[in-house]
Amino acid sequence: MNEKRTVVALFGVGVAAVTAYVAYRFVAALTVAIFLYYSTRRFYHFLERFKLPDRVRAVLVLSLLALPLLGLLSYTVLLLAVELQNFVETYQVTDSVPEDAEWIEALDNPPELTLQGLFAAYESGTFDPLIDYAVDHTGFLADLVAGFLLNLLITVVVTYYLLIDGSNVHEWLLRFDDDAIVREYLEAVDEELEAVLFGNLLNVILISVVAVVTFMGYNVAAPSAVEIPYPALAGALTGIASLIPVVGMKIVYVPVAIAAAVPVAMNGDLGMLAYVAGFLLLAVVVVDTIPDLVVRPYLSGKRTHVGLLMLAYIFGPVVFGFHGLFLAPIILVVGLTFADTALPRLLGADEPAPALEDLPTLDEESSEPVVGTGDQSVEFDGESDGGDPPARETAPDGDGDSGTDPDTAATAPELEERSDTEEESDPEGDSRS
């Protein structure tokens, strides 16, 4: 029997090792999937009131999450392409590139960003240098695209099934419960992860809205020469950049302010720079500081310290890469929750309080059984003297003796017969009363 258990244990260790290796290979996709799961789970449960099936709700949640991100990404790429085209046409950057970078010459005369313009550029050979460069680096580009698509597929699939079967995973883990320690720990981790990761999503949305309103409001008040280019896009990117530690939103609104200030400074209108300085002040105070001081503490969880969470955001990308932005807070929450809930129980420092039903009662503490409570008493022969203690009834022993006097003991039928006799002997009792 022991040999079989050893074989099963070794097999389990081998399966766990393989699973851990696969998870490590795709740790970035799995981390993002966990982040998306906890960020969208409340919305997934909110859709239950519409009586939608689980699979429909999961697809709907992922679609509503993916479509805005896809639209924002497409809009950003389109604007970058337009601005790159204008930049190349204005400054002729292709004249300063080395001769071996022939594919950059395709940017010298960029085509129009329409289907007809792109097709005409392809027929004229404008894209030939780009195509040759792609062919020469086919392996690298193929690995890059395939890796991105594979990680995207894993992220979507894992998030989808976590939304549908997350409760089943929770119940499976509870099978290893011991004195309710596992249940208490898992429930605390689940609640804290949802608070922290869902708080990140709310923080991004809130800062994006505040930034868009602030930037568009600035453009209404400022002269056209110092307006912020693409305020809606800049505001949305500012909210997303709030996830990046330390620099955060500054990597968006500082370059935007520089882009608005450089043309004015080159034209000699230095007085207009006061508007740009006002924009930076608005961005620092309204967009960057106030949400960070007022909103973020309420979206950082109940057990996790805000300072430790900030350090996790700072050192996570340094240690793990970009996905460390999501992985480090998860590790921090799991570790701190274990130290706060499970570790004291395991060390015996925080024993659970006894349940209310387990506490001893007054009856159990008394050495003698109590028949009556308060000012009530038990009468056995229909007569009770207020000053005498009530008689206690005891069970008869094997010889038929009882704890009461056989002359005074009366059964229920005898008491009823005695009461009827008293009523017959006093027929006028009712009239006198």
Contacts in CASP RR format, 6 or more apart in sequence:
PFRMAT RR
TARGET T0000
AUTHOR 0000-0000-0000
METHOD contacts of the structure
MODEL  1
MNEKRTVVALFGVGVAAVTAYVAYRFVAALTVAIFLYYSTRRFYHFLERF
KLPDRVRAVLVLSLLALPLLGLLSYTVLLLAVELQNFVETYQVTDSVPED
AEWIEALDNPPELTLQGLFAAYESGTFDPLIDYAVDHTGFLADLVAGFLL
NLLITVVVTYYLLIDGSNVHEWLLRFDDDAIVREYLEAVDEELEAVLFGN
LLNVILISVVAVVTFMGYNVAAPSAVEIPYPALAGALTGIASLIPVVGMK
IVYVPVAIAAAVPVAMNGDLGMLAYVAGFLLLAVVVVDTIPDLVVRPYLS
GKRTHVGLLMLAYIFGPVVFGFHGLFLAPIILVVGLTFADTALPRLLGAD
EPAPALEDLPTLDEESSEPVVGTGDQSVEFDGESDGGDPPARETAPDGDG
DSGTDPDTAATAPELEERSDTEEESDPEGDSRS
23 30 0 8 1.000
26 151 0 8 1.000
26 154 0 8 1.000
27 320 0 8 1.000
27 323 0 8 1.000
27 327 0 8 1.000
28 151 0 8 1.000
28 322 0 8 1.000
28 323 0 8 1.000
29 150 0 8 1.000
29 151 0 8 1.000
29 152 0 8 1.000
29 154 0 8 1.000
29 155 0 8 1.000
29 158 0 8 1.000
30 154 0 8 1.000
30 158 0 8 1.000
31 323 0 8 1.000
31 324 0 8 1.000
31 326 0 8 1.000
31 327 0 8 1.000
31 330 0 8 1.000
32 155 0 8 1.000
32 323 0 8 1.000
32 326 0 8 1.000
33 154 0 8 1.000
33 155 0 8 1.000
33 156 0 8 1.000
33 158 0 8 1.000
33 159 0 8 1.000
33 162 0 8 1.000
34 158 0 8 1.000
34 162 0 8 1.000
34 193 0 8 1.000
34 197 0 8 1.000
34 326 0 8 1.000
34 330 0 8 1.000
35 197 0 8 1.000
35 200 0 8 1.000
35 326 0 8 1.000
35 330 0 8 1.000
36 65 0 8 1.000
36 155 0 8 1.000
36 159 0 8 1.000
37 158 0 8 1.000
37 159 0 8 1.000
37 162 0 8 1.000
37 163 0 8 1.000
38 193 0 8 1.000
38 194 0 8 1.000
38 196 0 8 1.000
38 197 0 8 1.000
38 198 0 8 1.000
39 197 0 8 1.000
39 198 0 8 1.000
39 199 0 8 1.000
39 200 0 8 1.000
39 201 0 8 1.000
40 61 0 8 1.000
40 62 0 8 1.000
40 65 0 8 1.000
40 159 0 8 1.000
40 163 0 8 1.000
40 201 0 8 1.000
41 163 0 8 1.000
41 194 0 8 1.000
41 198 0 8 1.000
42 194 0 8 1.000
42 198 0 8 1.000
43 61 0 8 1.000
43 64 0 8 1.000
44 57 0 8 1.000
44 58 0 8 1.000
44 61 0 8 1.000
44 163 0 8 1.000
47 57 0 8 1.000
47 60 0 8 1.000
47 61 0 8 1.000
48 57 0 8 1.000
52 60 0 8 1.000
54 163 0 8 1.000
54 164 0 8 1.000
55 164 0 8 1.000
57 163 0 8 1.000
58 160 0 8 1.000
58 163 0 8 1.000
58 164 0 8 1.000
59 160 0 8 1.000
61 163 0 8 1.000
62 156 0 8 1.000
62 159 0 8 1.000
62 160 0 8 1.000
72 233 0 8 1.000
72 236 0 8 1.000
75 233 0 8 1.000
76 233 0 8 1.000
76 237 0 8 1.000
78 113 0 8 1.000
79 230 0 8 1.000
79 233 0 8 1.000
81 113 0 8 1.000
82 113 0 8 1.000
84 107 0 8 1.000
84 110 0 8 1.000
85 110 0 8 1.000
85 113 0 8 1.000
87 93 0 8 1.000
88 94 0 8 1.000
88 107 0 8 1.000
88 108 0 8 1.000
88 110 0 8 1.000
89 110 0 8 1.000
92 108 0 8 1.000
93 107 0 8 1.000
94 104 0 8 1.000
94 105 0 8 1.000
94 107 0 8 1.000
94 108 0 8 1.000
97 104 0 8 1.000
102 129 0 8 1.000
102 132 0 8 1.000
102 133 0 8 1.000
103 129 0 8 1.000
103 130 0 8 1.000
103 132 0 8 1.000
103 133 0 8 1.000
104 129 0 8 1.000
105 129 0 8 1.000
106 126 0 8 1.000
106 127 0 8 1.000
106 128 0 8 1.000
106 129 0 8 1.000
106 130 0 8 1.000
109 126 0 8 1.000
111 117 0 8 1.000
111 118 0 8 1.000
111 120 0 8 1.000
111 121 0 8 1.000
111 126 0 8 1.000
112 118 0 8 1.000
121 127 0 8 1.000
134 141 0 8 1.000
162 169 0 8 1.000
170 186 0 8 1.000
170 190 0 8 1.000
173 182 0 8 1.000
173 186 0 8 1.000
174 182 0 8 1.000
174 183 0 8 1.000
174 186 0 8 1.000
176 182 0 8 1.000
177 183 0 8 1.000
179 345 0 8 1.000
180 352 0 8 1.000
181 342 0 8 1.000
181 345 0 8 1.000
181 346 0 8 1.000
182 342 0 8 1.000
184 341 0 8 1.000
184 342 0 8 1.000
184 345 0 8 1.000
185 337 0 8 1.000
185 338 0 8 1.000
185 341 0 8 1.000
185 342 0 8 1.000
188 303 0 8 1.000
188 337 0 8 1.000
188 340 0 8 1.000
188 341 0 8 1.000
189 333 0 8 1.000
189 334 0 8 1.000
189 337 0 8 1.000
189 338 0 8 1.000
191 302 0 8 1.000
192 301 0 8 1.000
192 302 0 8 1.000
192 303 0 8 1.000
192 304 0 8 1.000
192 333 0 8 1.000
192 336 0 8 1.000
192 337 0 8 1.000
193 330 0 8 1.000
193 333 0 8 1.000
193 334 0 8 1.000
195 299 0 8 1.000
195 300 0 8 1.000
195 301 0 8 1.000
195 302 0 8 1.000
196 299 0 8 1.000
196 300 0 8 1.000
196 301 0 8 1.000
196 304 0 8 1.000
196 309 0 8 1.000
196 329 0 8 1.000
196 333 0 8 1.000
197 326 0 8 1.000
197 329 0 8 1.000
197 330 0 8 1.000
198 299 0 8 1.000
199 299 0 8 1.000
199 300 0 8 1.000
199 301 0 8 1.000
200 243 0 8 1.000
200 299 0 8 1.000
200 329 0 8 1.000
202 299 0 8 1.000
203 242 0 8 1.000
203 291 0 8 1.000
203 295 0 8 1.000
203 296 0 8 1.000
203 299 0 8 1.000
204 239 0 8 1.000
204 240 0 8 1.000
204 242 0 8 1.000
204 243 0 8 1.000
205 239 0 8 1.000
206 291 0 8 1.000
206 295 0 8 1.000
207 238 0 8 1.000
207 239 0 8 1.000
207 242 0 8 1.000
207 249 0 8 1.000
207 287 0 8 1.000
207 291 0 8 1.000
208 235 0 8 1.000
208 236 0 8 1.000
208 238 0 8 1.000
208 239 0 8 1.000
208 240 0 8 1.000
210 286 0 8 1.000
210 287 0 8 1.000
210 291 0 8 1.000
211 234 0 8 1.000
211 235 0 8 1.000
211 236 0 8 1.000
211 238 0 8 1.000
211 239 0 8 1.000
211 249 0 8 1.000
211 253 0 8 1.000
211 283 0 8 1.000
211 287 0 8 1.000
212 231 0 8 1.000
212 232 0 8 1.000
212 235 0 8 1.000
212 236 0 8 1.000
214 282 0 8 1.000
214 283 0 8 1.000
214 286 0 8 1.000
214 287 0 8 1.000
215 228 0 8 1.000
215 231 0 8 1.000
215 232 0 8 1.000
215 234 0 8 1.000
215 235 0 8 1.000
215 256 0 8 1.000
216 231 0 8 1.000
216 232 0 8 1.000
217 231 0 8 1.000
218 227 0 8 1.000
218 228 0 8 1.000
218 231 0 8 1.000
218 279 0 8 1.000
218 282 0 8 1.000
219 227 0 8 1.000
219 228 0 8 1.000
219 231 0 8 1.000
222 228 0 8 1.000
222 275 0 8 1.000
222 279 0 8 1.000
223 272 0 8 1.000
223 275 0 8 1.000
225 263 0 8 1.000
225 264 0 8 1.000
225 267 0 8 1.000
225 269 0 8 1.000
225 272 0 8 1.000
226 260 0 8 1.000
226 261 0 8 1.000
226 264 0 8 1.000
226 272 0 8 1.000
226 273 0 8 1.000
226 275 0 8 1.000
226 276 0 8 1.000
226 279 0 8 1.000
227 260 0 8 1.000
228 234 0 8 1.000
228 256 0 8 1.000
228 257 0 8 1.000
228 260 0 8 1.000
228 279 0 8 1.000
229 256 0 8 1.000
229 259 0 8 1.000
229 260 0 8 1.000
234 252 0 8 1.000
234 253 0 8 1.000
234 256 0 8 1.000
235 252 0 8 1.000
237 252 0 8 1.000
238 249 0 8 1.000
238 252 0 8 1.000
238 253 0 8 1.000
238 287 0 8 1.000
239 249 0 8 1.000
239 252 0 8 1.000
241 248 0 8 1.000
241 249 0 8 1.000
241 251 0 8 1.000
241 252 0 8 1.000
242 248 0 8 1.000
242 249 0 8 1.000
243 313 0 8 1.000
243 325 0 8 1.000
244 251 0 8 1.000
244 317 0 8 1.000
244 325 0 8 1.000
245 310 0 8 1.000
245 313 0 8 1.000
245 314 0 8 1.000
245 316 0 8 1.000
245 317 0 8 1.000
245 325 0 8 1.000
246 314 0 8 1.000
249 283 0 8 1.000
249 287 0 8 1.000
249 288 0 8 1.000
250 288 0 8 1.000
253 279 0 8 1.000
253 280 0 8 1.000
253 283 0 8 1.000
253 287 0 8 1.000
253 288 0 8 1.000
254 280 0 8 1.000
257 276 0 8 1.000
257 279 0 8 1.000
257 280 0 8 1.000
257 283 0 8 1.000
260 276 0 8 1.000
260 279 0 8 1.000
261 273 0 8 1.000
261 276 0 8 1.000
264 270 0 8 1.000
264 272 0 8 1.000
264 273 0 8 1.000
264 276 0 8 1.000
265 273 0 8 1.000
296 306 0 8 1.000
297 306 0 8 1.000
300 306 0 8 1.000
300 309 0 8 1.000
303 333 0 8 1.000
303 336 0 8 1.000
303 337 0 8 1.000
303 340 0 8 1.000
304 329 0 8 1.000
304 332 0 8 1.000
304 333 0 8 1.000
304 336 0 8 1.000
305 336 0 8 1.000
308 332 0 8 1.000
308 336 0 8 1.000
309 329 0 8 1.000
309 332 0 8 1.000
312 328 0 8 1.000
312 329 0 8 1.000
312 331 0 8 1.000
312 332 0 8 1.000
313 325 0 8 1.000
313 328 0 8 1.000
313 329 0 8 1.000
315 328 0 8 1.000
316 324 0 8 1.000
316 325 0 8 1.000
316 327 0 8 1.000
316 328 0 8 1.000
317 324 0 8 1.000
317 325 0 8 1.000
317 328 0 8 1.000
319 328 0 8 1.000
320 327 0 8 1.000
320 328 0 8 1.000
344 350 0 8 1.000
345 351 0 8 1.000
345 352 0 8 1.000
363 369 0 8 1.000
363 370 0 8 1.000
369 392 0 8 1.000
371 377 0 8 1.000
371 378 0 8 1.000
371 390 0 8 1.000
371 392 0 8 1.000
371 393 0 8 1.000
372 378 0 8 1.000
372 390 0 8 1.000
377 384 0 8 1.000
377 390 0 8 1.000
378 390 0 8 1.000
378 391 0 8 1.000
378 393 0 8 1.000
379 390 0 8 1.000
379 391 0 8 1.000
380 391 0 8 1.000
380 393 0 8 1.000
380 404 0 8 1.000
380 408 0 8 1.000
380 409 0 8 1.000
380 410 0 8 1.000
381 408 0 8 1.000
381 409 0 8 1.000
381 410 0 8 1.000
382 410 0 8 1.000
382 415 0 8 1.000
384 390 0 8 1.000
391 404 0 8 1.000
393 402 0 8 1.000
393 403 0 8 1.000
393 404 0 8 1.000
394 402 0 8 1.000
394 403 0 8 1.000
394 404 0 8 1.000
395 402 0 8 1.000
396 402 0 8 1.000
396 403 0 8 1.000
402 409 0 8 1.000
410 418 0 8 1.000
END
